[in-house]
Amino acid sequence: MSRLLALWGLWASLLFAAGANSPNDAWSFEDTFALKKDQVQHIQIHAKQKTFPLAFRWTLYQNGGLVMFVDYDGHRYQPLLYDRYGLDAFRIDLFSKPNDASPMQFETPYALLIFRNYDPKRREAWIDVKIKSDETVEVLYTKGK
């Protein structure tokens, strides 16, 4: 009986310890942008002695869907995002990680563009940008430009 209680105590402590870290601690960068139609947001991501340009804008909001244009390092995308979980985010792989860094394969650094809300009176869409990377990443931008 004491072994069962000891195992239960260990399991409970691990469960609480796993929840101690906030999910937001994993992000290297995060910010929210309020953009009007066709307003371009430019972001410069500096990592691995290189600069990776990211630009995005939205052009149409119809039936709960936001049509966006995204340009990352010369690659163009046109995602359709909704303000519902599972349909609200667009993932961009930023740069590859070296395979010889360790025996364990780490996740490729990525950025998420998340559609949060649309205000029909102000005609603005709120978009979150989150970047996850194990390496040092410097992000430069000016909001609204």
URVENLIN-V750592 format. One record per residue. N is the residue number from 1. RES is the residue in three letters. OMEGA is omega in whole degrees, -180 to 180 (* if undefined). NEAR is the number of other ideal C-beta (glycine too) atoms within 8 Angstrom. Layout:
N_RES_OMEGA_NEAR, N_RES_OMEGA_NEAR
//
This chain:
1_MET_-179_4, 2_SER_177_5, 3_ARG_179_6, 4_LEU_178_7, 5_LEU_179_8, 6_ALA_177_8, 7_LEU_179_8, 8_TRP_178_8, 9_GLY_178_8, 10_LEU_180_8, 11_TRP_-179_8, 12_ALA_-180_8, 13_SER_177_8, 14_LEU_178_8, 15_LEU_180_8, 16_PHE_179_8, 17_ALA_179_7, 18_ALA_180_7, 19_GLY_-177_6, 20_ALA_-179_5, 21_ASN_178_7, 22_SER_177_4, 23_PRO_180_5, 24_ASN_178_6, 25_ASP_-176_6, 26_ALA_-175_6, 27_TRP_175_9, 28_SER_-179_6, 29_PHE_172_9, 30_GLU_178_9, 31_ASP_180_8, 32_THR_-180_9, 33_PHE_174_11, 34_ALA_-175_8, 35_LEU_171_12, 36_LYS_-179_8, 37_LYS_179_9, 38_ASP_173_7, 39_GLN_-175_8, 40_VAL_174_8, 41_GLN_179_14, 42_HIS_178_10, 43_ILE_176_11, 44_GLN_179_11, 45_ILE_-179_14, 46_HIS_178_10, 47_ALA_177_13, 48_LYS_180_5, 49_GLN_178_2, 50_LYS_174_7, 51_THR_180_6, 52_PHE_-179_12, 53_PRO_176_11, 54_LEU_177_14, 55_ALA_178_11, 56_PHE_177_12, 57_ARG_174_11, 58_TRP_-176_14, 59_THR_-175_8, 60_LEU_171_7, 61_TYR_-176_9, 62_GLN_177_6, 63_ASN_178_3, 64_GLY_-180_6, 65_GLY_-180_9, 66_LEU_178_13, 67_VAL_-178_11, 68_MET_169_17, 69_PHE_-178_11, 70_VAL_176_14, 71_ASP_178_11, 72_TYR_175_13, 73_ASP_178_6, 74_GLY_177_5, 75_HIS_-176_6, 76_ARG_180_7, 77_TYR_176_11, 78_GLN_-180_8, 79_PRO_173_8, 80_LEU_-175_8, 81_LEU_176_14, 82_TYR_-179_10, 83_ASP_176_10, 84_ARG_-179_7, 85_TYR_-179_4, 86_GLY_179_4, 87_LEU_-172_6, 88_ASP_-173_11, 89_ALA_175_8, 90_PHE_-177_11, 91_ARG_177_7, 92_ILE_174_12, 93_ASP_-172_8, 94_LEU_179_13, 95_PHE_-176_10, 96_SER_176_5, 97_LYS_177_9, 98_PRO_-180_5, 99_ASN_-177_5, 100_ASP_-178_3, 101_ALA_178_6, 102_SER_178_4, 103_PRO_179_2, 104_MET_177_4, 105_GLN_179_3, 106_PHE_180_8, 107_GLU_178_5, 108_THR_176_9, 109_PRO_-177_14, 110_TYR_174_12, 111_ALA_175_13, 112_LEU_169_13, 113_LEU_-175_15, 114_ILE_177_12, 115_PHE_-176_15, 116_ARG_-173_9, 117_ASN_174_7, 118_TYR_178_10, 119_ASP_-177_9, 120_PRO_180_5, 121_LYS_-180_4, 122_ARG_-177_6, 123_ARG_179_7, 124_GLU_174_9, 125_ALA_178_12, 126_TRP_-177_12, 127_ILE_175_15, 128_ASP_172_12, 129_VAL_178_14, 130_LYS_180_10, 131_ILE_176_16, 132_LYS_180_11, 133_SER_175_11, 134_ASP_180_5, 135_GLU_177_7, 136_THR_-179_5, 137_VAL_176_12, 138_GLU_-177_7, 139_VAL_179_10, 140_LEU_180_6, 141_TYR_170_9, 142_THR_-177_5, 143_LYS_175_7, 144_GLY_180_8, 145_LYS_*_6
//
